[in-house]
Structure formats: structure tokens, C-alpha cells
């Protein structure tokens, strides 16, 4: 439960990870010049290009998550009573990670209904 999050937050997390990866590759690539001199320029060039691509992919993910966020349905979480955004039929609360759904067929059933189903089997 600790690693589960809302879909929009998961997209933003991937964007952040790609940003950090890109920056790290750029810094390590540039450090190649210090460690290997002239041959390190090739390492620096490769690191800078891959880092730049990673940063551009991160930018695209952040833009995509932002566009999804503007069209997401806002619902009130039954656990923490905060407004959260949902993507799709099921999602998790952004704050308390409770599973939420808009589909009545996927909704949680009561304990009486569970007992009735077990008796019928």
C-alpha cells in the first residue's frame, strides 16, 4: 500500500525520475572530461545527448500529466474527505491512497452480500 499512488502522481513521479536521470547523466558526462581529458569529450558528448533526450521525455510526460489533470474527474474521498482527481474507472486517492471507483459494478460490497454469495456456492 505504501508504493501505490494515484495515476496522475505516478506519471509525475516518472517525469521527476527522468529529469533526475537526465541531469545525472549530463553531470557525469561532463565529469568525464575531468577524469579522462581529451578522450572524455566523447563520454561527455554521449552523456549530454542522452541526458538531453531524457529531459525532453520528462518534459513530454509532465505536459501529458498536466493535460490529463485538467480533464480528470474530481471526487471527494470517503476516507479523508479531500477532493482528489480520478483517471479512468478506478484510481487511488492522492492523499490517503484509498481505492476509488466510479463504476458501481467494481464498488466494494457489504459484508452481508459476501455472506450471501458464500452461502449460494
N, C-alpha and C positions, 0 to 999 in steps of 0.2 A: 504494500500500500504506500510505502514511503517513496517509491520511484514512479508511481503513477501520477499523471498530471493531466490537465485539460489539453485538448488538441492544439489550441492556439498557443499555449505555453510551451508545448513540445516543439512546435515549429520555431518559436523564438529561441528556444534552447539550442536547436541545431544551428540556427543563424549565428548565435553567440559563439558556439564551438568552432564553426568555420572561420569566424573573424579571428578568434584567438590562434587557431592553427595557421591562418594566413600570415598574421603578424609574427608569429614564432618562426615560420619558415623564412620570412624576409629578414628577420634579425639574425638567424643562424646562417643564412646565406651570405649576408654581409660580413658576418664574423669569419667566414671562410677566407676572406681577403687577408685578415689579420693573421690567421693561423698558417695559411699556405702561400701567401704572397701572390705572385702572378698567376699561378695555376688556380688559386682560389677565386679568381674572377669568373671562371666558368661555373664554379659552385654558387657564387653569388648571383650570377645571371639566372641559373636554373631556379634557385630559391626565390628570387624576386618574381619570376614569371609564374611559378606555381602558387606563390603567396598571393599574387595579384588575382589569379583565377579564383582562388579560394575566397578572397574578399568580394569578388564580383558575384559569385554564387551566394554568398552570405547576404549581399545586398538584395539579390532577387528573392531570397527566402523571406527576408524582413518585409519587402514590399508585398509579397504574396500573403503573408500573415496579416499585414495591415489591411489589405483588401478583403480578406476573409472576415476579419474582425468587424469591419463596417457593416457587413451583411449578416452577421451572426444574430441568432435569436437570443434576447435577454430573458432569463428566467430567475426566479427567486429560489435559492437553495433551501430545501426544507430543513436542513441541519443547522446551518449557520445564519440563515435568513439574510444573506447578502446577494446582491444582483450579480449574476455570472452569465457569461456568454456560452452558447452551445453551438457546436457544429455537428450536423447530421442528426440521426435519431437518438443516439446515446452519446454522452460525454461525461466528463467529471467536473465537479465544482472547482473553480480556480483557487479557492481558498482552503476548503476542508477536504477536497478530493472525493466527495461523495458521488457515487454513480447516479447520474440523472438521465431521464428519458422523456421523450415526448410521445412515444408510441405506447398506447395502453396495453398492447399485447406483450411488450417487454417489461412492463412495470412489475414491481415486486408484489407478490401475492400474500395474502394474510395467512396466519398460522392455521386457521380453520380450513381454508382451501387446501393447504398442504395435507392436513389430516384426511380430508375427504378424498383427495387423489390417492393417498396411500391405502385407504380402505378399499377403493374401487379396483386396485391392482391385484 
